Amino acid sequence: MELKFQKKEIDMKCLHCQGTMEKGSSPLHIDRKGCHLTLDHVPAWICAQCGEAYFEEAEVIAVQELIALIDQKAQPLVANA
């Protein structure tokens, strides 16, 4: 079963401030083992009040897979600290 954004807005509230969540995108910055990854437009639910971003499972899995691949490929390039 593949998870995707709902076609229609649903009544979701922000866990941080209880503001209304809206479909949108958010940048995501990851610093890991000497590597810096920036994704400019990751699909997310964004709080209209405080701007907090929440990612759905499919996006989280894709980012985790990307991080694992970067860890694997960058290992020979990153000096052990």
TIMI-2910 file (N, C-alpha, C, CB; in pm, 1 decimal, decimal comma, always signed):
<rs>
+----------+----------+----------+----------+----------+----------+----------+----------+----------+----------+----------+----------+------+
!      n_x !      n_y !      n_z !     ca_x !     ca_y !     ca_z !      c_x !      c_y !      c_z !     cb_x !     cb_y !     cb_z ! resn !
+----------+----------+----------+----------+----------+----------+----------+----------+----------+----------+----------+----------+------+
!    +84,4 !   -117,9 !     +0,0 !     +0,0 !     +0,0 !     +0,0 !    +88,3 !   +123,4 !     +0,0 !    -95,7 !     +0,3 !   +121,4 !  Met !
!    +65,5 !   +212,8 !    -92,2 !   +144,9 !   +333,0 !   -104,0 !    +69,7 !   +450,2 !    -42,4 !   +179,5 !   +361,3 !   -251,0 !  Glu !
!   +140,0 !   +528,1 !    +40,8 !    +78,1 !   +643,8 !   +104,6 !   +106,6 !   +768,4 !    +23,1 !   +128,7 !   +660,9 !   +249,1 !  Leu !
!     +6,1 !   +847,6 !     +0,6 !    +21,4 !   +973,6 !    -72,2 !    -60,5 !  +1079,2 !     -1,8 !    -22,1 !   +959,7 !   -221,3 !  Lys !
!    -38,6 !  +1206,4 !    -40,8 !   -119,2 !  +1313,8 !    +14,2 !   -265,5 !  +1292,2 !    -20,2 !    -71,2 !  +1449,6 !    -37,7 !  Phe !
!   -350,7 !  +1329,7 !    +69,5 !   -493,2 !  +1326,3 !    +41,9 !   -523,0 !  +1428,5 !    -67,7 !   -576,6 !  +1355,4 !   +170,9 !  Gln !
!   -620,4 !  +1398,6 !   -153,9 !   -656,5 !  +1492,1 !   -260,2 !   -726,7 !  +1615,2 !   -202,7 !   -746,5 !  +1423,1 !   -364,0 !  Lys !
!   -791,8 !  +1596,8 !    -90,2 !   -865,4 !  +1704,6 !    -27,3 !   -800,6 !  +1736,1 !   +106,7 !  -1015,0 !  +1667,6 !     -9,8 !  Lys !
!   -802,2 !  +1863,0 !   +143,9 !   -749,3 !  +1901,3 !   +273,8 !   -826,4 !  +1828,7 !   +383,3 !   -756,9 !  +2054,4 !   +293,5 !  Glu !
!   -756,0 !  +1782,3 !   +482,8 !   -821,5 !  +1720,3 !   +596,4 !   -795,5 !  +1807,0 !   +719,2 !   -771,0 !  +1574,3 !   +618,2 !  Ile !
!   -876,3 !  +1791,5 !   +819,9 !   -865,7 !  +1875,0 !   +938,7 !   -758,3 !  +1820,8 !  +1031,5 !  -1000,6 !  +1883,1 !  +1011,6 !  Asp !
!   -633,7 !  +1859,2 !  +1005,2 !   -521,5 !  +1818,7 !  +1089,0 !   -477,2 !  +1938,1 !  +1170,4 !   -404,1 !  +1762,6 !  +1004,1 !  Met !
!   -437,3 !  +1914,0 !  +1292,4 !   -387,4 !  +2020,0 !  +1379,4 !   -239,9 !  +1997,3 !  +1409,1 !   -468,6 !  +2026,3 !  +1510,6 !  Lys !
!   -166,2 !  +2105,3 !  +1420,1 !    -24,2 !  +2101,6 !  +1452,1 !     -6,0 !  +2048,7 !  +1594,8 !    +39,8 !  +2242,9 !  +1436,5 !  Cys !
!    +87,8 !  +1957,8 !  +1611,3 !   +117,0 !  +1904,6 !  +1744,3 !   +184,3 !  +2009,1 !  +1833,3 !   +205,7 !  +1780,8 !  +1733,2 !  Leu !
!   +247,6 !  +2107,6 !  +1770,6 !   +320,9 !  +2210,1 !  +1844,9 !   +229,0 !  +2320,9 !  +1896,4 !   +429,5 !  +2270,1 !  +1757,1 !  His !
!   +142,6 !  +2374,6 !  +1807,7 !    +62,3 !  +2491,7 !  +1846,1 !    -87,4 !  +2476,6 !  +1821,2 !   +111,3 !  +2611,7 !  +1772,2 !  Cys !
!   -128,9 !  +2362,5 !  +1768,2 !   -269,0 !  +2335,4 !  +1735,2 !   -320,8 !  +2417,1 !  +1616,3 !   -355,1 !  +2363,0 !  +1855,5 !  Gln !
!   -229,3 !  +2476,4 !  +1537,5 !   -268,2 !  +2548,5 !  +1416,9 !   -314,4 !  +2451,2 !  +1308,8 !   -151,7 !  +2634,1 !  +1365,4 !  Gly !
!   -372,8 !  +2504,2 !  +1202,3 !   -423,3 !  +2424,1 !  +1091,1 !   -308,9 !  +2383,2 !   +998,8 !   -530,4 !  +2502,0 !  +1012,5 !  Thr !
!   -308,4 !  +2256,1 !   +960,4 !   -205,8 !  +2205,0 !   +870,7 !   -253,5 !  +2214,0 !   +726,2 !   -169,5 !  +2059,7 !   +906,5 !  Met !
!   -161,9 !  +2252,5 !   +636,9 !   -192,3 !  +2265,1 !   +494,4 !    -86,4 !  +2190,7 !   +413,9 !   -199,1 !  +2414,7 !   +451,5 !  Glu !
!   -126,9 !  +2136,5 !   +298,5 !    -30,4 !  +2071,5 !   +209,3 !    +65,9 !  +2175,8 !   +154,2 !   -102,7 !  +1997,3 !    +93,3 !  Lys !
!   +190,9 !  +2136,1 !   +141,9 !   +291,5 !  +2225,7 !    +87,4 !   +422,6 !  +2151,0 !    +73,0 !   +309,1 !  +2350,2 !   +176,6 !  Gly !
!   +531,0 !  +2224,7 !    +83,7 !   +663,0 !  +2162,7 !    +82,0 !   +752,2 !  +2239,0 !   +177,8 !   +723,6 !  +2160,8 !    -61,7 !  Ser !
!   +857,5 !  +2172,1 !   +219,4 !   +948,6 !  +2231,2 !   +316,8 !  +1091,0 !  +2190,9 !   +282,2 !   +912,3 !  +2187,3 !   +461,2 !  Ser !
!  +1185,5 !  +2280,2 !   +308,9 !  +1324,8 !  +2238,6 !   +292,6 !  +1362,0 !  +2142,3 !   +405,2 !  +1420,2 !  +2361,9 !   +291,6 !  Pro !
!  +1458,3 !  +2056,8 !   +377,7 !  +1506,6 !  +1962,5 !   +477,9 !  +1658,3 !  +1964,3 !   +472,9 !  +1450,4 !  +1818,0 !   +453,5 !  Leu !
!  +1720,5 !  +1989,9 !   +588,1 !  +1866,2 !  +1997,7 !   +597,5 !  +1913,9 !  +1886,2 !   +689,3 !  +1912,9 !  +2137,8 !   +650,0 !  His !
!  +2011,3 !  +1810,8 !   +642,0 !  +2065,4 !  +1700,2 !   +719,8 !  +2217,3 !  +1712,9 !   +722,6 !  +2021,6 !  +1562,6 !   +660,5 !  Ile !
!  +2274,2 !  +1711,6 !   +842,0 !  +2418,7 !  +1710,5 !   +860,3 !  +2453,0 !  +1577,5 !   +925,6 !  +2468,4 !  +1833,1 !   +947,3 !  Asp !
!  +2537,4 !  +1499,1 !   +857,8 !  +2565,6 !  +1365,5 !   +907,8 !  +2704,9 !  +1321,6 !   +865,9 !  +2460,8 !  +1265,8 !   +857,7 !  Arg !
!  +2787,0 !  +1287,8 !   +962,5 !  +2920,1 !  +1232,1 !   +938,6 !  +3000,9 !  +1312,9 !   +836,7 !  +2907,7 !  +1089,0 !   +891,4 !  Lys !
!  +3001,1 !  +1443,6 !   +852,0 !  +3079,1 !  +1529,1 !   +763,0 !  +3012,6 !  +1561,9 !   +630,9 !  +3208,0 !  +1465,3 !   +735,9 !  Gly !
!  +2891,3 !  +1515,2 !   +609,9 !  +2817,4 !  +1544,2 !   +486,8 !  +2700,0 !  +1636,3 !   +519,0 !  +2767,3 !  +1412,7 !   +419,4 !  Cys !
!  +2670,0 !  +1724,0 !   +426,3 !  +2558,8 !  +1816,3 !   +442,1 !  +2465,0 !  +1797,4 !   +323,0 !  +2608,6 !  +1964,7 !   +452,8 !  His !
!  +2341,7 !  +1760,7 !   +351,0 !  +2242,2 !  +1736,1 !   +246,9 !  +2130,2 !  +1836,9 !   +262,3 !  +2187,1 !  +1590,6 !   +253,9 !  Leu !
!  +2093,8 !  +1902,8 !   +153,6 !  +1981,8 !  +1996,1 !   +153,7 !  +1884,8 !  +1956,0 !    +44,0 !  +2030,3 !  +2142,5 !   +134,2 !  Thr !
!  +1761,9 !  +1934,0 !    +81,8 !  +1653,6 !  +1908,5 !    -12,9 !  +1563,2 !  +2030,2 !     -5,8 !  +1574,9 !  +1773,7 !    +19,8 !  Leu !
!  +1542,1 !  +2097,2 !   -117,0 !  +1471,2 !  +2225,2 !   -116,3 !  +1319,9 !  +2214,5 !   -102,1 !  +1502,0 !  +2298,4 !   -240,8 !  Asp !
!  +1258,5 !  +2116,2 !   -164,1 !  +1111,7 !  +2110,3 !   -167,2 !  +1062,9 !  +1967,9 !   -139,4 !  +1058,2 !  +2159,2 !   -304,2 !  His !
!  +1056,5 !  +1930,6 !    -13,5 !  +1005,8 !  +1798,8 !    +24,1 !   +857,3 !  +1813,2 !    +56,7 !  +1085,6 !  +1739,2 !   +146,2 !  Val !
!   +771,0 !  +1732,1 !     -5,2 !   +627,5 !  +1740,7 !    +26,3 !   +605,3 !  +1722,8 !   +176,1 !   +547,2 !  +1633,9 !    -52,7 !  Pro !
!   +520,2 !  +1808,2 !   +232,5 !   +497,9 !  +1804,9 !   +376,9 !   +364,1 !  +1868,9 !   +410,5 !   +612,0 !  +1876,5 !   +451,6 !  Ala !
!   +321,9 !  +1848,3 !   +533,3 !   +209,6 !  +1922,0 !   +590,3 !   +272,1 !  +2035,5 !   +669,9 !   +115,4 !  +1829,7 !   +680,8 !  Trp !
!   +232,1 !  +2158,7 !   +641,4 !   +289,9 !  +2277,5 !   +702,9 !   +184,9 !  +2346,4 !   +789,3 !   +344,4 !  +2374,4 !   +595,2 !  Ile !
!   +223,3 !  +2384,4 !   +911,0 !   +131,3 !  +2456,6 !   +999,1 !   +118,9 !  +2600,2 !   +950,8 !   +179,9 !  +2452,2 !  +1147,0 !  Cys !
!     -3,9 !  +2643,9 !   +929,9 !    -29,0 !  +2780,5 !   +883,8 !     +3,0 !  +2882,7 !   +992,3 !   -174,4 !  +2795,5 !   +839,3 !  Ala !
!     +7,7 !  +2838,8 !  +1116,7 !    +30,8 !  +2932,1 !  +1227,1 !   +179,0 !  +2945,0 !  +1263,2 !    -47,5 !  +2887,7 !  +1349,2 !  Gln !
!   +247,4 !  +2831,8 !  +1284,8 !   +386,5 !  +2839,1 !  +1330,8 !   +489,2 !  +2793,6 !  +1227,0 !   +402,1 !  +2756,1 !  +1454,2 !  Cys !
!   +443,2 !  +2732,1 !  +1116,4 !   +534,6 !  +2690,5 !  +1010,5 !   +598,4 !  +2554,3 !  +1030,9 !   +641,0 !  +2790,8 !   +996,3 !  Gly !
!   +563,3 !  +2484,7 !  +1139,0 !   +617,9 !  +2351,1 !  +1165,0 !   +583,4 !  +2257,9 !  +1048,3 !   +562,4 !  +2293,7 !  +1299,4 !  Glu !
!   +680,1 !  +2176,4 !  +1006,1 !   +658,9 !  +2084,1 !   +894,5 !   +650,8 !  +1941,2 !   +945,8 !   +771,7 !  +2097,3 !   +790,1 !  Ala !
!   +556,0 !  +1866,4 !   +891,2 !   +540,8 !  +1724,5 !   +922,4 !   +543,1 !  +1648,2 !   +791,0 !   +408,3 !  +1696,3 !  +1002,3 !  Tyr !
!   +623,8 !  +1541,7 !   +787,1 !   +640,3 !  +1463,2 !   +666,2 !   +563,9 !  +1332,6 !   +677,9 !   +788,3 !  +1436,6 !   +638,7 !  Phe !
!   +505,9 !  +1289,0 !   +566,7 !   +434,9 !  +1161,1 !   +564,6 !   +535,1 !  +1047,0 !   +554,1 !   +334,2 !  +1155,8 !   +447,2 !  Glu !
!   +487,3 !   +927,3 !   +579,2 !   +572,8 !   +808,9 !   +585,3 !   +653,0 !   +788,2 !   +457,1 !   +488,8 !   +686,0 !   +613,1 !  Glu !
!   +592,7 !   +805,4 !   +342,1 !   +662,2 !   +781,7 !   +214,9 !   +783,5 !   +873,3 !   +200,2 !   +566,3 !   +802,5 !    +96,8 !  Ala !
!   +769,3 !   +998,8 !   +240,4 !   +880,9 !  +1092,8 !   +230,5 !   +989,7 !  +1057,6 !   +332,1 !   +831,8 !  +1237,6 !   +252,5 !  Glu !
!   +949,5 !  +1018,6 !   +452,0 !  +1047,0 !   +981,3 !   +554,6 !  +1128,3 !   +859,7 !   +508,3 !   +975,7 !   +950,9 !   +689,4 !  Val !
!  +1062,2 !   +761,2 !   +453,4 !  +1131,4 !   +641,9 !   +404,0 !  +1228,0 !   +678,7 !   +291,6 !  +1029,7 !   +536,7 !   +354,6 !  Ile !
!  +1184,6 !   +763,5 !   +198,7 !  +1271,3 !   +804,3 !    +87,8 !  +1395,3 !   +877,7 !   +139,0 !  +1193,9 !   +893,9 !    -10,6 !  Ala !
!  +1378,5 !   +965,5 !   +237,1 !  +1492,0 !  +1038,8 !   +293,6 !  +1585,0 !   +943,6 !   +367,4 !  +1443,4 !  +1150,0 !   +388,5 !  Val !
!  +1529,8 !   +849,2 !   +443,2 !  +1613,5 !   +751,2 !   +513,2 !  +1695,3 !   +667,8 !   +414,7 !  +1526,4 !   +659,3 !   +600,2 !  Gln !
!  +1635,0 !   +627,6 !   +303,1 !  +1707,2 !   +551,2 !   +201,7 !  +1818,3 !   +635,8 !   +138,9 !  +1610,2 !   +501,4 !    +93,0 !  Glu !
!  +1790,3 !   +762,6 !   +115,4 !  +1890,5 !   +853,4 !    +59,8 !  +2007,6 !   +870,5 !   +156,3 !  +1827,6 !   +990,2 !    +28,0 !  Leu !
!  +1978,4 !   +886,0 !   +284,3 !  +2084,3 !   +899,5 !   +384,7 !  +2169,5 !   +773,2 !   +390,4 !  +2024,0 !   +929,1 !   +523,4 !  Ile !
!  +2106,7 !   +656,3 !   +386,8 !  +2181,9 !   +530,2 !   +390,1 !  +2275,2 !   +520,0 !   +269,3 !  +2085,2 !   +409,5 !   +393,2 !  Ala !
!  +2226,7 !   +559,8 !   +153,2 !  +2309,5 !   +555,7 !    +32,4 !  +2425,9 !   +654,0 !    +42,4 !  +2224,5 !   +587,0 !    -91,8 !  Leu !
!  +2398,6 !   +773,2 !    +92,8 !  +2505,5 !   +872,6 !   +109,6 !  +2608,9 !   +822,2 !   +209,8 !  +2447,4 !  +1008,7 !   +156,1 !  Ile !
!  +2562,7 !   +764,1 !   +321,4 !  +2655,7 !   +707,7 !   +419,9 !  +2747,8 !   +604,8 !   +354,9 !  +2578,3 !   +643,2 !   +536,5 !  Asp !
!  +2689,3 !   +518,2 !   +275,2 !  +2765,2 !   +411,3 !   +210,5 !  +2866,1 !   +468,2 !   +110,5 !  +2670,0 !   +313,7 !   +139,9 !  Gln !
!  +2822,2 !   +559,4 !    +24,3 !  +2908,5 !   +611,7 !    -81,2 !  +3012,5 !   +710,0 !    -28,2 !  +2824,8 !   +678,8 !   -187,5 !  Lys !
!  +2981,2 !   +781,1 !    +79,6 !  +3073,2 !   +883,8 !   +130,6 !  +3175,9 !   +827,3 !   +227,3 !  +2995,3 !   +994,0 !   +199,1 !  Ala !
!  +3156,2 !   +706,2 !   +275,8 !  +3244,2 !   +647,9 !   +376,0 !  +3392,5 !   +657,3 !   +338,0 !  +3206,6 !   +503,7 !   +398,3 !  Gln !
!  +3431,3 !   +623,5 !   +216,1 !  +3574,4 !   +632,8 !   +182,5 !  +3625,5 !   +777,6 !   +173,5 !  +3600,3 !   +562,4 !    +50,3 !  Pro !
!  +3536,4 !   +874,0 !   +161,7 !  +3576,9 !  +1013,5 !   +144,0 !  +3585,4 !  +1091,1 !   +273,9 !  +3481,7 !  +1082,3 !    +52,4 !  Leu !
!  +3519,1 !  +1042,6 !   +378,4 !  +3512,5 !  +1115,7 !   +504,9 !  +3618,9 !  +1062,3 !   +598,3 !  +3372,0 !  +1104,1 !   +569,6 !  Val !
!  +3705,8 !  +1153,0 !   +643,7 !  +3811,4 !  +1113,1 !   +736,0 !  +3751,2 !  +1075,3 !   +870,0 !  +3914,9 !  +1225,7 !   +753,3 !  Ala !
!  +3803,3 !   +968,4 !   +929,7 !  +3756,6 !   +927,9 !  +1062,4 !  +3805,6 !  +1027,3 !  +1166,5 !  +3805,1 !   +785,0 !  +1096,9 !  Asn !
!  +3713,2 !  +1077,0 !  +1244,2 !  +3749,6 !  +1178,5 !  +1345,8 !  +3786,5 !  +1112,2 !  +1475,7 !  +3634,4 !  +1277,6 !  +1369,1 !  Ala !
+----------+----------+----------+----------+----------+----------+----------+----------+----------+----------+----------+----------+------+
</rs>
